[in-house]
Amino acid sequence: MGKRDELINRYMDDLKTKCGVIPDLDLLTKVTIGCGPSIYNPDAATVAASDSSELETVKNNFLIKKLGLSDGSELMNAINSIVDIYGRSERNKFRPVVYYLLVKHFSKEKIYA
């Protein structure tokens, strides 16, 4: 098993145990691949939910640029909702897990088809 597969298994476990979600492995794999090499960098692999500039980056670079959503208050509301699902006290919020949950939230799975 390669490093990426190990990480995907970790993300699957987080989705099941911390978020109460049964993940779609194919979609999770595609979202993880879409994150590129950032998943291997300890700092970039996680989302700092307490940092407002980090959340703005998620909104601008992922929701608007990648998913093609229009800017509006519902985007930040969705990010905060996902952070609540993951658990605000959870120290490591893995980027692919957050992105996966956002893709599901906005029903944008077709982007990864």
PDB file as gemmi writes it, atoms N, CA and C in Angstrom:
CRYST1    1.000    1.000    1.000  90.00  90.00  90.00 P 1                      
ATOM      1  N   MET A   1       0.839  -1.175   0.000  1.00  0.00           N  
ATOM      2  CA  MET A   1       0.000   0.000   0.000  1.00  0.00           C  
ATOM      3  C   MET A   1       0.885   1.240   0.000  1.00  0.00           C  
ATOM      4  N   GLY A   2       0.586   2.171  -0.908  1.00  0.00           N  
ATOM      5  CA  GLY A   2       1.373   3.396  -1.017  1.00  0.00           C  
ATOM      6  C   GLY A   2       0.972   4.426   0.025  1.00  0.00           C  
ATOM      7  N   LYS A   3       1.748   5.474   0.095  1.00  0.00           N  
ATOM      8  CA  LYS A   3       1.500   6.550   1.062  1.00  0.00           C  
ATOM      9  C   LYS A   3       0.124   7.179   0.851  1.00  0.00           C  
ATOM     10  N   ARG A   4      -0.238   7.432  -0.420  1.00  0.00           N  
ATOM     11  CA  ARG A   4      -1.552   8.026  -0.694  1.00  0.00           C  
ATOM     12  C   ARG A   4      -2.675   7.120  -0.221  1.00  0.00           C  
ATOM     13  N   ASP A   5      -2.551   5.817  -0.451  1.00  0.00           N  
ATOM     14  CA  ASP A   5      -3.574   4.880   0.000  1.00  0.00           C  
ATOM     15  C   ASP A   5      -3.690   4.869   1.523  1.00  0.00           C  
ATOM     16  N   GLU A   6      -2.556   4.977   2.202  1.00  0.00           N  
ATOM     17  CA  GLU A   6      -2.574   5.052   3.669  1.00  0.00           C  
ATOM     18  C   GLU A   6      -3.326   6.295   4.132  1.00  0.00           C  
ATOM     19  N   LEU A   7      -3.064   7.416   3.455  1.00  0.00           N  
ATOM     20  CA  LEU A   7      -3.743   8.662   3.817  1.00  0.00           C  
ATOM     21  C   LEU A   7      -5.240   8.573   3.532  1.00  0.00           C  
ATOM     22  N   ILE A   8      -5.610   7.991   2.411  1.00  0.00           N  
ATOM     23  CA  ILE A   8      -7.035   7.840   2.079  1.00  0.00           C  
ATOM     24  C   ILE A   8      -7.721   6.989   3.138  1.00  0.00           C  
ATOM     25  N   ASN A   9      -7.056   5.942   3.607  1.00  0.00           N  
ATOM     26  CA  ASN A   9      -7.632   5.125   4.683  1.00  0.00           C  
ATOM     27  C   ASN A   9      -7.809   5.946   5.959  1.00  0.00           C  
ATOM     28  N   ARG A  10      -6.847   6.801   6.245  1.00  0.00           N  
ATOM     29  CA  ARG A  10      -6.961   7.677   7.421  1.00  0.00           C  
ATOM     30  C   ARG A  10      -8.141   8.636   7.250  1.00  0.00           C  
ATOM     31  N   TYR A  11      -8.293   9.188   6.048  1.00  0.00           N  
ATOM     32  CA  TYR A  11      -9.403  10.108   5.784  1.00  0.00           C  
ATOM     33  C   TYR A  11     -10.742   9.377   5.899  1.00  0.00           C  
ATOM     34  N   MET A  12     -10.804   8.148   5.382  1.00  0.00           N  
ATOM     35  CA  MET A  12     -12.020   7.350   5.496  1.00  0.00           C  
ATOM     36  C   MET A  12     -12.380   7.131   6.960  1.00  0.00           C  
ATOM     37  N   ASP A  13     -11.376   6.826   7.755  1.00  0.00           N  
ATOM     38  CA  ASP A  13     -11.600   6.602   9.180  1.00  0.00           C  
ATOM     39  C   ASP A  13     -12.134   7.871   9.848  1.00  0.00           C  
ATOM     40  N   ASP A  14     -11.561   9.024   9.517  1.00  0.00           N  
ATOM     41  CA  ASP A  14     -12.040  10.289  10.076  1.00  0.00           C  
ATOM     42  C   ASP A  14     -13.496  10.540   9.681  1.00  0.00           C  
ATOM     43  N   LEU A  15     -13.819  10.291   8.421  1.00  0.00           N  
ATOM     44  CA  LEU A  15     -15.195  10.502   7.969  1.00  0.00           C  
ATOM     45  C   LEU A  15     -16.157   9.614   8.747  1.00  0.00           C  
ATOM     46  N   LYS A  16     -15.775   8.367   8.968  1.00  0.00           N  
ATOM     47  CA  LYS A  16     -16.648   7.440   9.692  1.00  0.00           C  
ATOM     48  C   LYS A  16     -16.748   7.780  11.176  1.00  0.00           C  
ATOM     49  N   THR A  17     -15.599   7.928  11.835  1.00  0.00           N  
ATOM     50  CA  THR A  17     -15.598   8.044  13.285  1.00  0.00           C  
ATOM     51  C   THR A  17     -15.840   9.463  13.792  1.00  0.00           C  
ATOM     52  N   LYS A  18     -15.316  10.464  13.119  1.00  0.00           N  
ATOM     53  CA  LYS A  18     -15.423  11.834  13.612  1.00  0.00           C  
ATOM     54  C   LYS A  18     -16.581  12.600  12.993  1.00  0.00           C  
ATOM     55  N   CYS A  19     -16.962  12.213  11.777  1.00  0.00           N  
ATOM     56  CA  CYS A  19     -18.004  12.960  11.069  1.00  0.00           C  
ATOM     57  C   CYS A  19     -19.312  12.170  10.941  1.00  0.00           C  
ATOM     58  N   GLY A  20     -19.272  10.883  11.247  1.00  0.00           N  
ATOM     59  CA  GLY A  20     -20.469  10.060  11.145  1.00  0.00           C  
ATOM     60  C   GLY A  20     -20.954   9.873   9.722  1.00  0.00           C  
ATOM     61  N   VAL A  21     -20.017   9.835   8.774  1.00  0.00           N  
ATOM     62  CA  VAL A  21     -20.345   9.727   7.349  1.00  0.00           C  
ATOM     63  C   VAL A  21     -19.752   8.437   6.795  1.00  0.00           C  
ATOM     64  N   ILE A  22     -20.537   7.710   6.029  1.00  0.00           N  
ATOM     65  CA  ILE A  22     -20.016   6.556   5.292  1.00  0.00           C  
ATOM     66  C   ILE A  22     -19.520   7.095   3.952  1.00  0.00           C  
ATOM     67  N   PRO A  23     -18.201   7.125   3.760  1.00  0.00           N  
ATOM     68  CA  PRO A  23     -17.667   7.780   2.562  1.00  0.00           C  
ATOM     69  C   PRO A  23     -17.801   6.946   1.291  1.00  0.00           C  
ATOM     70  N   ASP A  24     -17.906   7.665   0.185  1.00  0.00           N  
ATOM     71  CA  ASP A  24     -17.830   7.087  -1.149  1.00  0.00           C  
ATOM     72  C   ASP A  24     -16.335   7.046  -1.471  1.00  0.00           C  
ATOM     73  N   LEU A  25     -15.754   5.855  -1.457  1.00  0.00           N  
ATOM     74  CA  LEU A  25     -14.305   5.704  -1.614  1.00  0.00           C  
ATOM     75  C   LEU A  25     -13.806   6.290  -2.931  1.00  0.00           C  
ATOM     76  N   ASP A  26     -14.552   6.101  -4.001  1.00  0.00           N  
ATOM     77  CA  ASP A  26     -14.139   6.622  -5.305  1.00  0.00           C  
ATOM     78  C   ASP A  26     -14.067   8.147  -5.275  1.00  0.00           C  
ATOM     79  N   LEU A  27     -15.093   8.788  -4.732  1.00  0.00           N  
ATOM     80  CA  LEU A  27     -15.101  10.247  -4.645  1.00  0.00           C  
ATOM     81  C   LEU A  27     -14.003  10.734  -3.716  1.00  0.00           C  
ATOM     82  N   LEU A  28     -13.831  10.090  -2.570  1.00  0.00           N  
ATOM     83  CA  LEU A  28     -12.788  10.495  -1.634  1.00  0.00           C  
ATOM     84  C   LEU A  28     -11.409  10.396  -2.285  1.00  0.00           C  
ATOM     85  N   THR A  29     -11.186   9.348  -3.050  1.00  0.00           N  
ATOM     86  CA  THR A  29      -9.914   9.175  -3.744  1.00  0.00           C  
ATOM     87  C   THR A  29      -9.691  10.310  -4.735  1.00  0.00           C  
ATOM     88  N   LYS A  30     -10.722  10.658  -5.498  1.00  0.00           N  
ATOM     89  CA  LYS A  30     -10.590  11.731  -6.487  1.00  0.00           C  
ATOM     90  C   LYS A  30     -10.374  13.090  -5.825  1.00  0.00           C  
ATOM     91  N   VAL A  31     -11.069  13.342  -4.722  1.00  0.00           N  
ATOM     92  CA  VAL A  31     -10.872  14.608  -4.001  1.00  0.00           C  
ATOM     93  C   VAL A  31      -9.450  14.665  -3.453  1.00  0.00           C  
ATOM     94  N   THR A  32      -8.971  13.549  -2.921  1.00  0.00           N  
ATOM     95  CA  THR A  32      -7.612  13.484  -2.375  1.00  0.00           C  
ATOM     96  C   THR A  32      -6.583  13.746  -3.474  1.00  0.00           C  
ATOM     97  N   ILE A  33      -6.736  13.106  -4.614  1.00  0.00           N  
ATOM     98  CA  ILE A  33      -5.828  13.320  -5.741  1.00  0.00           C  
ATOM     99  C   ILE A  33      -5.873  14.785  -6.174  1.00  0.00           C  
ATOM    100  N   GLY A  34      -7.070  15.378  -6.139  1.00  0.00           N  
ATOM    101  CA  GLY A  34      -7.228  16.775  -6.516  1.00  0.00           C  
ATOM    102  C   GLY A  34      -6.495  17.749  -5.598  1.00  0.00           C  
ATOM    103  N   CYS A  35      -6.219  17.304  -4.391  1.00  0.00           N  
ATOM    104  CA  CYS A  35      -5.471  18.160  -3.445  1.00  0.00           C  
ATOM    105  C   CYS A  35      -3.991  18.210  -3.798  1.00  0.00           C  
ATOM    106  N   GLY A  36      -3.559  17.297  -4.647  1.00  0.00           N  
ATOM    107  CA  GLY A  36      -2.171  17.293  -5.092  1.00  0.00           C  
ATOM    108  C   GLY A  36      -1.185  16.980  -3.984  1.00  0.00           C  
ATOM    109  N   PRO A  37       0.025  17.483  -4.116  1.00  0.00           N  
ATOM    110  CA  PRO A  37       1.080  17.155  -3.147  1.00  0.00           C  
ATOM    111  C   PRO A  37       0.867  17.763  -1.761  1.00  0.00           C  
ATOM    112  N   SER A  38      -0.117  18.631  -1.614  1.00  0.00           N  
ATOM    113  CA  SER A  38      -0.341  19.252  -0.297  1.00  0.00           C  
ATOM    114  C   SER A  38      -0.662  18.217   0.774  1.00  0.00           C  
ATOM    115  N   ILE A  39      -1.189  17.060   0.377  1.00  0.00           N  
ATOM    116  CA  ILE A  39      -1.542  16.040   1.383  1.00  0.00           C  
ATOM    117  C   ILE A  39      -0.313  15.461   2.073  1.00  0.00           C  
ATOM    118  N   TYR A  40       0.855  15.652   1.481  1.00  0.00           N  
ATOM    119  CA  TYR A  40       2.090  15.112   2.061  1.00  0.00           C  
ATOM    120  C   TYR A  40       2.826  16.143   2.930  1.00  0.00           C  
ATOM    121  N   ASN A  41       2.355  17.382   2.914  1.00  0.00           N  
ATOM    122  CA  ASN A  41       2.962  18.448   3.704  1.00  0.00           C  
ATOM    123  C   ASN A  41       2.144  18.607   4.991  1.00  0.00           C  
ATOM    124  N   PRO A  42       2.755  18.375   6.149  1.00  0.00           N  
ATOM    125  CA  PRO A  42       1.990  18.405   7.406  1.00  0.00           C  
ATOM    126  C   PRO A  42       1.176  19.686   7.626  1.00  0.00           C  
ATOM    127  N   ASP A  43       1.704  20.822   7.209  1.00  0.00           N  
ATOM    128  CA  ASP A  43       0.978  22.075   7.404  1.00  0.00           C  
ATOM    129  C   ASP A  43      -0.156  22.218   6.392  1.00  0.00           C  
ATOM    130  N   ALA A  44       0.107  21.949   5.140  1.00  0.00           N  
ATOM    131  CA  ALA A  44      -0.898  22.123   4.089  1.00  0.00           C  
ATOM    132  C   ALA A  44      -1.947  21.020   4.082  1.00  0.00           C  
ATOM    133  N   ALA A  45      -1.653  19.890   4.698  1.00  0.00           N  
ATOM    134  CA  ALA A  45      -2.570  18.748   4.682  1.00  0.00           C  
ATOM    135  C   ALA A  45      -3.794  18.952   5.561  1.00  0.00           C  
ATOM    136  N   THR A  46      -3.727  19.961   6.432  1.00  0.00           N  
ATOM    137  CA  THR A  46      -4.849  20.209   7.337  1.00  0.00           C  
ATOM    138  C   THR A  46      -5.404  21.616   7.114  1.00  0.00           C  
ATOM    139  N   VAL A  47      -6.647  21.797   7.563  1.00  0.00           N  
ATOM    140  CA  VAL A  47      -7.301  23.097   7.496  1.00  0.00           C  
ATOM    141  C   VAL A  47      -7.314  23.673   8.908  1.00  0.00           C  
ATOM    142  N   ALA A  48      -6.735  24.854   9.058  1.00  0.00           N  
ATOM    143  CA  ALA A  48      -6.727  25.534  10.355  1.00  0.00           C  
ATOM    144  C   ALA A  48      -8.050  26.288  10.499  1.00  0.00           C  
ATOM    145  N   ALA A  49      -9.027  25.634  11.091  1.00  0.00           N  
ATOM    146  CA  ALA A  49     -10.379  26.179  11.149  1.00  0.00           C  
ATOM    147  C   ALA A  49     -10.497  27.420  12.024  1.00  0.00           C  
ATOM    148  N   SER A  50      -9.533  27.634  12.904  1.00  0.00           N  
ATOM    149  CA  SER A  50      -9.589  28.819  13.763  1.00  0.00           C  
ATOM    150  C   SER A  50      -8.951  30.038  13.093  1.00  0.00           C  
ATOM    151  N   ASP A  51      -8.376  29.843  11.914  1.00  0.00           N  
ATOM    152  CA  ASP A  51      -7.719  30.924  11.177  1.00  0.00           C  
ATOM    153  C   ASP A  51      -8.651  31.412  10.064  1.00  0.00           C  
ATOM    154  N   SER A  52      -9.182  32.610  10.227  1.00  0.00           N  
ATOM    155  CA  SER A  52     -10.156  33.121   9.258  1.00  0.00           C  
ATOM    156  C   SER A  52      -9.566  33.256   7.855  1.00  0.00           C  
ATOM    157  N   SER A  53      -8.273  33.561   7.750  1.00  0.00           N  
ATOM    158  CA  SER A  53      -7.671  33.671   6.413  1.00  0.00           C  
ATOM    159  C   SER A  53      -7.584  32.298   5.745  1.00  0.00           C  
ATOM    160  N   GLU A  54      -7.397  31.249   6.533  1.00  0.00           N  
ATOM    161  CA  GLU A  54      -7.386  29.886   5.988  1.00  0.00           C  
ATOM    162  C   GLU A  54      -8.768  29.523   5.448  1.00  0.00           C  
ATOM    163  N   LEU A  55      -9.800  29.896   6.180  1.00  0.00           N  
ATOM    164  CA  LEU A  55     -11.164  29.602   5.731  1.00  0.00           C  
ATOM    165  C   LEU A  55     -11.511  30.396   4.473  1.00  0.00           C  
ATOM    166  N   GLU A  56     -11.000  31.605   4.366  1.00  0.00           N  
ATOM    167  CA  GLU A  56     -11.187  32.407   3.148  1.00  0.00           C  
ATOM    168  C   GLU A  56     -10.495  31.731   1.962  1.00  0.00           C  
ATOM    169  N   THR A  57      -9.322  31.160   2.218  1.00  0.00           N  
ATOM    170  CA  THR A  57      -8.595  30.444   1.168  1.00  0.00           C  
ATOM    171  C   THR A  57      -9.399  29.232   0.696  1.00  0.00           C  
ATOM    172  N   VAL A  58      -9.966  28.486   1.631  1.00  0.00           N  
ATOM    173  CA  VAL A  58     -10.813  27.340   1.259  1.00  0.00           C  
ATOM    174  C   VAL A  58     -11.981  27.835   0.405  1.00  0.00           C  
ATOM    175  N   LYS A  59     -12.597  28.910   0.834  1.00  0.00           N  
ATOM    176  CA  LYS A  59     -13.740  29.463   0.096  1.00  0.00           C  
ATOM    177  C   LYS A  59     -13.326  29.870  -1.315  1.00  0.00           C  
ATOM    178  N   ASN A  60     -12.253  30.668  -1.415  1.00  0.00           N  
ATOM    179  CA  ASN A  60     -11.862  31.204  -2.728  1.00  0.00           C  
ATOM    180  C   ASN A  60     -11.245  30.152  -3.646  1.00  0.00           C  
ATOM    181  N   ASN A  61     -10.314  29.374  -3.130  1.00  0.00           N  
ATOM    182  CA  ASN A  61      -9.583  28.435  -3.988  1.00  0.00           C  
ATOM    183  C   ASN A  61     -10.334  27.139  -4.249  1.00  0.00           C  
ATOM    184  N   PHE A  62     -11.159  26.709  -3.306  1.00  0.00           N  
ATOM    185  CA  PHE A  62     -11.854  25.441  -3.522  1.00  0.00           C  
ATOM    186  C   PHE A  62     -13.309  25.655  -3.945  1.00  0.00           C  
ATOM    187  N   LEU A  63     -14.067  26.354  -3.138  1.00  0.00           N  
ATOM    188  CA  LEU A  63     -15.497  26.483  -3.449  1.00  0.00           C  
ATOM    189  C   LEU A  63     -15.755  27.315  -4.701  1.00  0.00           C  
ATOM    190  N   ILE A  64     -15.042  28.421  -4.830  1.00  0.00           N  
ATOM    191  CA  ILE A  64     -15.308  29.307  -5.973  1.00  0.00           C  
ATOM    192  C   ILE A  64     -14.544  28.855  -7.219  1.00  0.00           C  
ATOM    193  N   LYS A  65     -13.228  28.642  -7.086  1.00  0.00           N  
ATOM    194  CA  LYS A  65     -12.424  28.277  -8.260  1.00  0.00           C  
ATOM    195  C   LYS A  65     -12.632  26.836  -8.695  1.00  0.00           C  
ATOM    196  N   LYS A  66     -12.577  25.890  -7.761  1.00  0.00           N  
ATOM    197  CA  LYS A  66     -12.659  24.476  -8.127  1.00  0.00           C  
ATOM    198  C   LYS A  66     -14.101  24.021  -8.368  1.00  0.00           C  
ATOM    199  N   LEU A  67     -15.006  24.348  -7.427  1.00  0.00           N  
ATOM    200  CA  LEU A  67     -16.382  23.881  -7.566  1.00  0.00           C  
ATOM    201  C   LEU A  67     -17.258  24.809  -8.396  1.00  0.00           C  
ATOM    202  N   GLY A  68     -16.752  26.031  -8.675  1.00  0.00           N  
ATOM    203  CA  GLY A  68     -17.487  26.953  -9.538  1.00  0.00           C  
ATOM    204  C   GLY A  68     -18.694  27.596  -8.879  1.00  0.00           C  
ATOM    205  N   LEU A  69     -18.672  27.724  -7.561  1.00  0.00           N  
ATOM    206  CA  LEU A  69     -19.801  28.326  -6.851  1.00  0.00           C  
ATOM    207  C   LEU A  69     -19.667  29.850  -6.848  1.00  0.00           C  
ATOM    208  N   SER A  70     -20.790  30.523  -6.743  1.00  0.00           N  
ATOM    209  CA  SER A  70     -20.797  31.983  -6.663  1.00  0.00           C  
ATOM    210  C   SER A  70     -20.560  32.406  -5.223  1.00  0.00           C  
ATOM    211  N   ASP A  71     -19.792  33.472  -5.073  1.00  0.00           N  
ATOM    212  CA  ASP A  71     -19.486  33.978  -3.736  1.00  0.00           C  
ATOM    213  C   ASP A  71     -20.758  34.458  -3.054  1.00  0.00           C  
ATOM    214  N   GLY A  72     -20.850  34.154  -1.783  1.00  0.00           N  
ATOM    215  CA  GLY A  72     -21.988  34.580  -0.984  1.00  0.00           C  
ATOM    216  C   GLY A  72     -21.822  34.064   0.435  1.00  0.00           C  
ATOM    217  N   SER A  73     -22.650  34.553   1.333  1.00  0.00           N  
ATOM    218  CA  SER A  73     -22.526  34.169   2.740  1.00  0.00           C  
ATOM    219  C   SER A  73     -22.753  32.676   2.955  1.00  0.00           C  
ATOM    220  N   GLU A  74     -23.498  32.035   2.060  1.00  0.00           N  
ATOM    221  CA  GLU A  74     -23.762  30.598   2.229  1.00  0.00           C  
ATOM    222  C   GLU A  74     -22.489  29.764   2.130  1.00  0.00           C  
ATOM    223  N   LEU A  75     -21.466  30.266   1.445  1.00  0.00           N  
ATOM    224  CA  LEU A  75     -20.213  29.516   1.333  1.00  0.00           C  
ATOM    225  C   LEU A  75     -19.510  29.417   2.683  1.00  0.00           C  
ATOM    226  N   MET A  76     -19.375  30.538   3.367  1.00  0.00           N  
ATOM    227  CA  MET A  76     -18.720  30.522   4.675  1.00  0.00           C  
ATOM    228  C   MET A  76     -19.594  29.789   5.694  1.00  0.00           C  
ATOM    229  N   ASN A  77     -20.903  29.914   5.559  1.00  0.00           N  
ATOM    230  CA  ASN A  77     -21.805  29.163   6.446  1.00  0.00           C  
ATOM    231  C   ASN A  77     -21.597  27.663   6.270  1.00  0.00           C  
ATOM    232  N   ALA A  78     -21.427  27.223   5.028  1.00  0.00           N  
ATOM    233  CA  ALA A  78     -21.195  25.810   4.751  1.00  0.00           C  
ATOM    234  C   ALA A  78     -19.864  25.349   5.336  1.00  0.00           C  
ATOM    235  N   ILE A  79     -18.822  26.162   5.178  1.00  0.00           N  
ATOM    236  CA  ILE A  79     -17.509  25.809   5.737  1.00  0.00           C  
ATOM    237  C   ILE A  79     -17.614  25.658   7.245  1.00  0.00           C  
ATOM    238  N   ASN A  80     -18.273  26.607   7.894  1.00  0.00           N  
ATOM    239  CA  ASN A  80     -18.426  26.531   9.350  1.00  0.00           C  
ATOM    240  C   ASN A  80     -19.259  25.329   9.768  1.00  0.00           C  
ATOM    241  N   SER A  81     -20.245  24.992   8.978  1.00  0.00           N  
ATOM    242  CA  SER A  81     -21.061  23.810   9.255  1.00  0.00           C  
ATOM    243  C   SER A  81     -20.218  22.533   9.172  1.00  0.00           C  
ATOM    244  N   ILE A  82     -19.353  22.465   8.165  1.00  0.00           N  
ATOM    245  CA  ILE A  82     -18.474  21.306   7.996  1.00  0.00           C  
ATOM    246  C   ILE A  82     -17.486  21.225   9.158  1.00  0.00           C  
ATOM    247  N   VAL A  83     -16.966  22.356   9.587  1.00  0.00           N  
ATOM    248  CA  VAL A  83     -16.040  22.382  10.725  1.00  0.00           C  
ATOM    249  C   VAL A  83     -16.757  21.887  11.982  1.00  0.00           C  
ATOM    250  N   ASP A  84     -18.020  22.277  12.147  1.00  0.00           N  
ATOM    251  CA  ASP A  84     -18.804  21.798  13.288  1.00  0.00           C  
ATOM    252  C   ASP A  84     -18.999  20.284  13.225  1.00  0.00           C  
ATOM    253  N   ILE A  85     -19.272  19.767  12.033  1.00  0.00           N  
ATOM    254  CA  ILE A  85     -19.446  18.314  11.864  1.00  0.00           C  
ATOM    255  C   ILE A  85     -18.148  17.593  12.209  1.00  0.00           C  
ATOM    256  N   TYR A  86     -17.035  18.114  11.723  1.00  0.00           N  
ATOM    257  CA  TYR A  86     -15.724  17.499  11.968  1.00  0.00           C  
ATOM    258  C   TYR A  86     -15.365  17.590  13.455  1.00  0.00           C  
ATOM    259  N   GLY A  87     -15.795  18.679  14.074  1.00  0.00           N  
ATOM    260  CA  GLY A  87     -15.508  18.912  15.488  1.00  0.00           C  
ATOM    261  C   GLY A  87     -14.531  20.059  15.640  1.00  0.00           C  
ATOM    262  N   ARG A  88     -15.004  21.156  16.185  1.00  0.00           N  
ATOM    263  CA  ARG A  88     -14.139  22.335  16.342  1.00  0.00           C  
ATOM    264  C   ARG A  88     -12.916  22.019  17.193  1.00  0.00           C  
ATOM    265  N   SER A  89     -13.078  21.123  18.156  1.00  0.00           N  
ATOM    266  CA  SER A  89     -11.954  20.797  19.042  1.00  0.00           C  
ATOM    267  C   SER A  89     -10.980  19.804  18.405  1.00  0.00           C  
ATOM    268  N   GLU A  90     -11.363  19.222  17.274  1.00  0.00           N  
ATOM    269  CA  GLU A  90     -10.487  18.275  16.569  1.00  0.00           C  
ATOM    270  C   GLU A  90      -9.298  19.041  15.997  1.00  0.00           C  
ATOM    271  N   ARG A  91      -8.123  18.696  16.458  1.00  0.00           N  
ATOM    272  CA  ARG A  91      -6.919  19.451  16.073  1.00  0.00           C  
ATOM    273  C   ARG A  91      -6.588  19.306  14.590  1.00  0.00           C  
ATOM    274  N   ASN A  92      -6.609  18.084  14.084  1.00  0.00           N  
ATOM    275  CA  ASN A  92      -6.233  17.838  12.686  1.00  0.00           C  
ATOM    276  C   ASN A  92      -7.472  17.639  11.821  1.00  0.00           C  
ATOM    277  N   LYS A  93      -7.844  18.683  11.121  1.00  0.00           N  
ATOM    278  CA  LYS A  93      -8.947  18.589  10.163  1.00  0.00           C  
ATOM    279  C   LYS A  93      -8.295  18.437   8.790  1.00  0.00           C  
ATOM    280  N   PHE A  94      -8.260  17.226   8.318  1.00  0.00           N  
ATOM    281  CA  PHE A  94      -7.573  16.949   7.056  1.00  0.00           C  
ATOM    282  C   PHE A  94      -8.291  17.615   5.883  1.00  0.00           C  
ATOM    283  N   ARG A  95      -7.511  18.277   5.047  1.00  0.00           N  
ATOM    284  CA  ARG A  95      -8.038  19.015   3.905  1.00  0.00           C  
ATOM    285  C   ARG A  95      -8.920  18.146   3.001  1.00  0.00           C  
ATOM    286  N   PRO A  96      -8.496  16.943   2.603  1.00  0.00           N  
ATOM    287  CA  PRO A  96      -9.359  16.131   1.752  1.00  0.00           C  
ATOM    288  C   PRO A  96     -10.697  15.778   2.409  1.00  0.00           C  
ATOM    289  N   VAL A  97     -10.717  15.620   3.728  1.00  0.00           N  
ATOM    290  CA  VAL A  97     -11.979  15.322   4.424  1.00  0.00           C  
ATOM    291  C   VAL A  97     -12.889  16.543   4.371  1.00  0.00           C  
ATOM    292  N   VAL A  98     -12.345  17.713   4.660  1.00  0.00           N  
ATOM    293  CA  VAL A  98     -13.125  18.953   4.602  1.00  0.00           C  
ATOM    294  C   VAL A  98     -13.648  19.162   3.180  1.00  0.00           C  
ATOM    295  N   TYR A  99     -12.787  18.994   2.191  1.00  0.00           N  
ATOM    296  CA  TYR A  99     -13.203  19.178   0.799  1.00  0.00           C  
ATOM    297  C   TYR A  99     -14.258  18.147   0.394  1.00  0.00           C  
ATOM    298  N   TYR A 100     -14.079  16.909   0.807  1.00  0.00           N  
ATOM    299  CA  TYR A 100     -15.063  15.862   0.507  1.00  0.00           C  
ATOM    300  C   TYR A 100     -16.433  16.262   1.057  1.00  0.00           C  
ATOM    301  N   LEU A 101     -16.463  16.698   2.305  1.00  0.00           N  
ATOM    302  CA  LEU A 101     -17.727  17.086   2.935  1.00  0.00           C  
ATOM    303  C   LEU A 101     -18.349  18.288   2.230  1.00  0.00           C  
ATOM    304  N   LEU A 102     -17.522  19.212   1.760  1.00  0.00           N  
ATOM    305  CA  LEU A 102     -18.040  20.366   1.021  1.00  0.00           C  
ATOM    306  C   LEU A 102     -18.592  19.947  -0.341  1.00  0.00           C  
ATOM    307  N   VAL A 103     -17.914  19.032  -1.009  1.00  0.00           N  
ATOM    308  CA  VAL A 103     -18.418  18.521  -2.297  1.00  0.00           C  
ATOM    309  C   VAL A 103     -19.793  17.892  -2.092  1.00  0.00           C  
ATOM    310  N   LYS A 104     -19.930  17.085  -1.050  1.00  0.00           N  
ATOM    311  CA  LYS A 104     -21.215  16.443  -0.762  1.00  0.00           C  
ATOM    312  C   LYS A 104     -22.267  17.488  -0.377  1.00  0.00           C  
ATOM    313  N   HIS A 105     -21.874  18.463   0.436  1.00  0.00           N  
ATOM    314  CA  HIS A 105     -22.798  19.496   0.895  1.00  0.00           C  
ATOM    315  C   HIS A 105     -23.421  20.243  -0.284  1.00  0.00           C  
ATOM    316  N   PHE A 106     -22.600  20.579  -1.265  1.00  0.00           N  
ATOM    317  CA  PHE A 106     -23.073  21.341  -2.414  1.00  0.00           C  
ATOM    318  C   PHE A 106     -23.473  20.445  -3.593  1.00  0.00           C  
ATOM    319  N   SER A 107     -23.481  19.129  -3.401  1.00  0.00           N  
ATOM    320  CA  SER A 107     -23.855  18.168  -4.455  1.00  0.00           C  
ATOM    321  C   SER A 107     -23.079  18.423  -5.747  1.00  0.00           C  
ATOM    322  N   LYS A 108     -21.753  18.530  -5.601  1.00  0.00           N  
ATOM    323  CA  LYS A 108     -20.876  18.799  -6.746  1.00  0.00           C  
ATOM    324  C   LYS A 108     -20.036  17.582  -7.130  1.00  0.00           C  
ATOM    325  N   GLU A 109     -20.540  16.392  -6.856  1.00  0.00           N  
ATOM    326  CA  GLU A 109     -19.798  15.165  -7.155  1.00  0.00           C  
ATOM    327  C   GLU A 109     -19.462  15.042  -8.639  1.00  0.00           C  
ATOM    328  N   LYS A 110     -20.286  15.592  -9.507  1.00  0.00           N  
ATOM    329  CA  LYS A 110     -20.047  15.475 -10.948  1.00  0.00           C  
ATOM    330  C   LYS A 110     -18.738  16.109 -11.394  1.00  0.00           C  
ATOM    331  N   ILE A 111     -18.231  17.076 -10.625  1.00  0.00           N  
ATOM    332  CA  ILE A 111     -16.949  17.695 -10.965  1.00  0.00           C  
ATOM    333  C   ILE A 111     -15.840  16.651 -10.936  1.00  0.00           C  
ATOM    334  N   TYR A 112     -16.005  15.633 -10.113  1.00  0.00           N  
ATOM    335  CA  TYR A 112     -14.972  14.590  -9.967  1.00  0.00           C  
ATOM    336  C   TYR A 112     -15.316  13.325 -10.757  1.00  0.00           C  
ATOM    337  N   ALA A 113     -16.338  13.389 -11.592  1.00  0.00           N  
ATOM    338  CA  ALA A 113     -16.760  12.205 -12.357  1.00  0.00           C  
ATOM    339  C   ALA A 113     -15.790  11.900 -13.481  1.00  0.00           C  
TER     340      ALA A 113                                                      
END                                                                             
